[in-house]
Amino acid sequence: MLTGIDVSDWQNAVDWAAHTRAGVAFAFARASEGVAVTDRRFAVDWAAMREHGLVRGAYHVARPDADPAAQAGHFLGVVAAAGGAARGDLLALVLDRAGGVEPAGVSAFALEWCRAVERECGVRPFVHTHAAFAKEGNCAGLGGHPLWISSPGRPPGDPEVPAPWREWRIHQYAHSPVDLNVFAGTTDDLTSLGLRHR
């Protein structure tokens, strides 16, 4: 299994060299949230992940009470402004808050966001969620997207997998001092889930 982390500007400066020496092989950084928030460290982290040879991913934190197309555009604009995505880079939607929207509306939001990103980039984004949220129906129709499941407290590589998924791709198994993840496969397996061009 590959070891990974995910970060946002909540962690402030990330010591990427230290994480690489510790065996981290992949990482995600928050790019954006909603229609207006840009992670203040994303451009630095995006460049550093490439500099240190990590498989890198960018994620957007969903706000289902706002327009999905506008949020997809904001996310892609933030990534483009940081140098753009390259072959093998990963994209993800963090879907873990409804914001007062009913489950059918949350899943419709997520499907539209994912479709907009896929139309632009030619790759299906990961969906990052947790079992309780998915069990409420908020992830209906998303089973064709690779699952990045938050299942802390479970052994690495043994998460709870909620419907509509049958398998997981990335397991976020701990949240301290940074979010810790595993991927059950090789580097080539992981990059095959990322961009195929650019």
Secondary structure as the mmCIF struct_conf table of DSSP 4:
data_model
#
loop_
_struct_conf.conf_type_id
_struct_conf.id
_struct_conf.beg_label_comp_id
_struct_conf.beg_label_asym_id
_struct_conf.beg_label_seq_id
_struct_conf.end_label_comp_id
_struct_conf.end_label_asym_id
_struct_conf.end_label_seq_id
STRN STRN1 LEU A 2 VAL A 7
HELX_RH_3T_P HELX_RH_3T_P1 ASP A 9 GLN A 11
BEND BEND1 ALA A 13 ALA A 13
HELX_RH_AL_P HELX_RH_AL_P1 TRP A 16 ARG A 21
TURN_TY1_P TURN_TY1_P1 ALA A 22 GLY A 23
STRN STRN2 VAL A 24 GLU A 33
TURN_TY1_P TURN_TY1_P2 GLY A 34 ALA A 36
STRN STRN3 VAL A 37 THR A 38
TURN_TY1_P TURN_TY1_P3 ARG A 40 ARG A 41
HELX_RH_AL_P HELX_RH_AL_P2 PHE A 42 GLU A 51
TURN_TY1_P TURN_TY1_P4 HIS A 52 GLY A 53
STRN STRN4 VAL A 55 VAL A 61
TURN_TY1_P TURN_TY1_P5 PRO A 64 ASP A 65
BEND BEND2 ALA A 66 ALA A 66
HELX_RH_AL_P HELX_RH_AL_P3 PRO A 68 ALA A 81
TURN_TY1_P TURN_TY1_P6 ALA A 82 GLY A 83
TURN_TY1_P TURN_TY1_P7 ARG A 87 GLY A 88
STRN STRN5 LEU A 90 VAL A 94
TURN_TY1_P TURN_TY1_P8 GLY A 99 GLY A 100
HELX_RH_AL_P HELX_RH_AL_P4 PRO A 103 CYS A 121
BEND BEND3 GLY A 122 VAL A 123
HELX_LH_PP_P HELX_LH_PP_P1 ARG A 124 PRO A 125
STRN STRN6 PHE A 126 HIS A 130
HELX_RH_AL_P HELX_RH_AL_P5 ALA A 131 PHE A 133
HELX_RH_PI_P HELX_RH_PI_P1 ALA A 134 ASN A 138
TURN_TY1_P TURN_TY1_P9 CYS A 139 GLY A 141
TURN_TY1_P TURN_TY1_P10 GLY A 143 GLY A 144
BEND BEND4 HIS A 145 HIS A 145
HELX_LH_PP_P HELX_LH_PP_P2 PRO A 146 PRO A 146
STRN STRN7 LEU A 147 SER A 150
TURN_TY1_P TURN_TY1_P11 PRO A 152 GLY A 153
BEND BEND5 ARG A 154 ARG A 154
HELX_LH_PP_P HELX_LH_PP_P3 PRO A 155 PRO A 155
TURN_TY1_P TURN_TY1_P12 PRO A 156 GLY A 157
TURN_TY1_P TURN_TY1_P13 ALA A 163 PRO A 164
BEND BEND6 ARG A 166 ARG A 166
BEND BEND7 ARG A 169 ARG A 169
STRN STRN8 ILE A 170 ALA A 174
BEND BEND8 SER A 176 VAL A 178
STRN STRN9 ASP A 179 PHE A 183
BEND BEND9 ALA A 184 GLY A 185
HELX_RH_AL_P HELX_RH_AL_P6 THR A 187 THR A 191
TURN_TY1_P TURN_TY1_P14 SER A 192 LEU A 193
BEND BEND10 GLY A 194 GLY A 194
BEND BEND11 ARG A 196 ARG A 196
#
